[in-house]
Amino acid sequence: MTEALCWLNGVLMPAAQARLPVLDHGLLYGDGVFEGIRFYNGRAFRLSRHLERLRRSAAAIRLTLPGDAGSFDAAVHDTIAAYGRPEGYLRLIVTRGAGKLGLDPGSCGEPNLIIIADELALVSEAVRNEGARVIVAATRRLGADGLDPRIKSLNYLNHILARLEAVNAGADEAILLNAAGHVTEGTADNVFLVRHGKLLTPPASDGALEGVTREVILELAQELGIERVETTLGPYDLHTADECFLTGTGAELIPVREVDGRPLAVCPGPVFSVLLAAFRRQVNRETAAPQLVARRQ
Ligand SMILES: Cc1ncc(COP(=O)(O)O)c(C=O)c1O
């Protein structure tokens, strides 16, 4: 097993040795933003989309990112190179920085920029192959009038409460509804359903993070001629779906076999399997080193 590595404000070190001040408002108040990024074949997948979202999240909380786009790119590349394995997961975090006790971000100095490289397996191989059991959590997703779900902030407590509900129920993951009772997403993943061969997912405006993997799946579905519909969904739609699956950088694609104790018609289903194969091909296409074309003599 490769040791987790950390790039902290420009210095690479084993993650176990990385230290932050206890007065960092990221720790005190969850004041900061982050991204989870996977790398394959030694290259970050859809890095520009992740960095765009990071920039938007930071702008939304009035956090000035240290450095420019190029310096983030370089830091990510250096971290992957130093980690030394072709595949893994990066957690890129920007905290408000160390300040005084009290919420005012104005007391904070420079933000801290952290990139952790490690392995991440959200579920076991068995769950990945046979499907996850999910529940609809009683804990609701915060709405845009509380904390806009498009901000990928360090505040995950209501997702953690939902995940605890899943653990208590002996399930693998929880789906959160919004205040109106509509499906939003999983605790760290977006949700898709298949009904009569159509791919359905809630619009991000119902309260989900605008997932990078979600976007890839919607693109691939279009290329494959699978009809895709972004529409408001309720627990009934989950309970009666032909197929259901979760997508995310950590999750990649996880099929769902049971929702609230109701087994789904098929798992892994045919639409899921086609999309999973297409996802793998796409990842390879975007991250594998360009093939040297043999020159004809
Ligand atoms: C709440 C939430 N929803 C969805 C996702 C999936 O987004 P992405 O595919 O960009 O990783 C994540 C990923 O971390 C998440 O935390």
The ligand as an SDF file (V2000), in Angstrom:
LIG
                    3D

 16 16  0  0  0  0  0  0  0  0999 V2000
  -22.7190   15.8560   -2.0490 C   0  0  0  0  0  0  0  0  0  0  0  0
  -22.0850   15.3330   -3.2840 C   0  0  0  0  0  0  0  0  0  0  0  0
  -22.8600   15.0840   -4.3530 N   0  0  0  0  0  0  0  0  0  0  0  0
  -22.3450   14.6020   -5.4920 C   0  0  0  0  0  0  0  0  0  0  0  0
  -20.9890   14.3220   -5.6060 C   0  0  0  0  0  0  0  0  0  0  0  0
  -20.4420   13.7970   -6.8960 C   0  0  0  0  0  0  0  0  0  0  0  0
  -19.7480   14.8180   -7.5880 O   0  0  0  0  0  0  0  0  0  0  0  0
  -18.5100   14.5040   -8.5150 P   0  0  0  0  0  0  0  0  0  0  0  0
  -18.9860   13.5680   -9.5740 O   0  0  0  0  0  0  0  0  0  0  0  0
  -18.1090   15.8270   -9.0650 O   0  0  0  0  0  0  0  0  0  0  0  0
  -17.4570   13.9120   -7.6770 O   0  0  0  0  0  0  0  0  0  0  0  0
  -20.1480   14.5610   -4.5210 C   0  0  0  0  0  0  0  0  0  0  0  0
  -18.7130   14.2870   -4.6320 C   0  0  0  0  0  0  0  0  0  0  0  0
  -17.9480   14.5140   -3.7720 O   0  0  0  0  0  0  0  0  0  0  0  0
  -20.7080   15.0800   -3.3320 C   0  0  0  0  0  0  0  0  0  0  0  0
  -19.9590   15.3170   -2.2610 O   0  0  0  0  0  0  0  0  0  0  0  0
  1  2  1  0
  2  3  1  0
  2 15  2  0
  3  4  2  0
  4  5  1  0
  5  6  1  0
  5 12  2  0
  6  7  1  0
  7  8  1  0
  8  9  2  0
  8 10  1  0
  8 11  1  0
 12 13  1  0
 12 15  1  0
 13 14  2  0
 15 16  1  0
M  END
$$$$
